[in-house]
Amino acid sequence: MDLGQIFTSTIVAKYMVSLLNIGLSSSILDPCFGDGVFIDACLNAGYTNISGYEIDSKLFDYVKTKHPRLKLYNGDYLRADETIKYDAVIMNPPYIRQEKIDELSELGISKMALRSNPIFSDLPTTANMYMYFVIKALKMLNANGKLVVIFPSSWIKTRSGKGFEKLITKQALIEKQIHINGEVFQKNALVDVVIFCIKKTKESSNRDIIYLNLSNNVITPRILQSPTRKLITNPVPFRIYANVRRGLTTGANTIFINPPLKYKNQYVTGIVSSPKSVSGFSTSNAATDHLLWLHGEKKSFPKDVQDYLCQCEKAIIDTHKPKTLYMKLQQRSPWYELPEIDSDGIWFSYFVRNDMKFILNTTNVLARDNFYIIKPHIDSFLLFALLNNFYTFYQLEKMGKKYGAGLLKLQRYDIENLLFPDISNISVSDKEHLIRLAKHMVDTNEDMTAQITTVLSAYMNCTFNEICKDYTKIKQQRLEEKQCQLK
Ligand SMILES: C[S@@+](CC[C@H](N)C(=O)[O-])C[C@H]1O[C@@H](n2cnc3c(N)ncnc32)[C@H](O)[C@@H]1O
């Protein structure tokens, strides 16, 4: 069962305790203490009035044996008595995506059960588990109490995240927002995190936004790169020229991808699973997997397909996994039917490892959720050129999240935040030139990125040489991290 266990490193725990800035006799709660890293850090700092919850009995026993005198409880914090108040809460709440919350029903935790508590009624239904923990912790603070919390920062830029932030600021003040990079957790976890210092008060004041780096057990201020150049004078936002969505999520790749059937064309379809499967700038030579593609009643399929479905059904029922398919089976709905996802358009990888590139789907094949699918509202080759150039790559390098080892993760909103020159200002001959270059790229797989960048530079605020220099530098920084980690 996924309890969202990601353990904080000792150095970060010590730093977070230093942010509490309260008297040593204050009462402190860690609502999900794991292996007790915050408890140890609080004790080392001289605090003694410490309480905690932990749902995992093994971890609870380990910490309780170490600290028998502390008020530690083995149970679900989200059901803790809210009338008990603390001077401070310090926590690293569980990382459990909203889709996974119902998988904890054995422990009495489900979205429905959570929603029956009115304190959570204003949270969006898509709220991740850590959001419930933050709201509950705020409820259990005394007036002027402090909450120091470390959690993923991915929500900050999203629309639902803004709602979550409003919920916090309705009852408290976010004093500090500390973005921290590096070895924050005991095992390298692929998440970008932020520490919030929150005070339960009606006072208001400016929020300190701080950027730190943690390396070799030393926390240092992070030198921010220069702000993104103003590349374009009157930029046009992405949404005017295109829209974007993720490719197909099967929910159970072992069942749906390359099923062990004697392939009958009408029961499988081609799908490109990974950017590694695509060489060049179109899907023409892409290696495809077989996706089980069934629509209709089970009895209408040939015997080997029916046998395969029965075998999968048995495994799903025995293990109750994957949860979504199990629920569909319970409701007797055709669990094997996947949604139709139109994959036509221009693809971009969810993770970038080395070079960036946008790919045109020329073979009407499906894309898995390792890709974004971009649907042009303008000529697709013109959009292809607006995407495959150093001005766009530079913006994406700036916006993406670096995960070390050269890995850059792009969220959908990063792509939606791209800015382009206004195509109505581009001369007819330059537009034709861009389209020719894009077609050449797609047809021959020859990289025309530099040539496209040259044509576009006439409509940008920075020259071809400047953007090449800036882009090379920012990309090199990312890839150098990879070299360091490989050493
Ligand atoms: C992200 S880990 C953090 C652990 C520890 N505080 C640290 O920072 O290393 C979250 C912890 O919450 C526990 N947990 C998950 N759901 C819980 C719940 N409903 N009530 C209490 N603890 C829970 C997990 O078992 C896990 O140990």
The ligand as a MOL file (V3000), in Angstrom:
LIG
                    3D

  0  0  0     0  0            999 V3000
M  V30 BEGIN CTAB
M  V30 COUNTS 27 29 0 0 0
M  V30 BEGIN ATOM
M  V30 1 C 6.4060 11.8340 3.3930 0
M  V30 2 S 6.5430 10.7300 4.7440 0 CHG=1
M  V30 3 C 7.3960 11.7330 5.9110 0
M  V30 4 C 7.9270 11.0250 7.0730 0
M  V30 5 C 8.7940 11.8680 8.0090 0
M  V30 6 N 8.0180 12.9140 8.6390 0
M  V30 7 C 9.9560 12.4650 7.2540 0
M  V30 8 O 9.8780 13.6390 6.9030 0
M  V30 9 O 10.9180 11.7570 6.9860 0 CHG=-1
M  V30 10 C 4.8960 10.7010 5.3090 0
M  V30 11 C 4.6090 9.7410 6.4290 0
M  V30 12 O 3.2130 9.8110 6.6960 0
M  V30 13 C 2.7380 8.5290 7.0500 0
M  V30 14 N 1.2700 8.5670 6.8260 0
M  V30 15 C 0.6060 8.3940 5.6540 0
M  V30 16 N -0.6990 8.5750 5.8410 0
M  V30 17 C -0.8760 8.8960 7.1470 0
M  V30 18 C -2.0150 9.2140 7.9450 0
M  V30 19 N -3.2420 9.2500 7.4120 0
M  V30 20 N -1.8290 9.4920 9.2600 0
M  V30 21 C -0.5800 9.4720 9.8080 0
M  V30 22 N 0.5240 9.1540 9.1010 0
M  V30 23 C 0.3840 8.8970 7.7910 0
M  V30 24 C 3.5300 7.5990 6.1680 0
M  V30 25 O 3.5640 6.2910 6.6670 0
M  V30 26 C 4.8990 8.2880 6.1570 0
M  V30 27 O 5.7190 7.7500 7.1550 0
M  V30 END ATOM
M  V30 BEGIN BOND
M  V30 1 1 1 2
M  V30 2 1 2 3
M  V30 3 1 2 10
M  V30 4 1 3 4
M  V30 5 1 4 5
M  V30 6 1 5 6
M  V30 7 1 5 7
M  V30 8 2 7 8
M  V30 9 1 7 9
M  V30 10 1 10 11
M  V30 11 1 11 12
M  V30 12 1 11 26
M  V30 13 1 12 13
M  V30 14 1 13 14
M  V30 15 1 13 24
M  V30 16 1 14 15
M  V30 17 1 14 23
M  V30 18 2 15 16
M  V30 19 1 16 17
M  V30 20 1 17 18
M  V30 21 2 17 23
M  V30 22 1 18 19
M  V30 23 2 18 20
M  V30 24 1 20 21
M  V30 25 2 21 22
M  V30 26 1 22 23
M  V30 27 1 24 25
M  V30 28 1 24 26
M  V30 29 1 26 27
M  V30 END BOND
M  V30 END CTAB
M  END
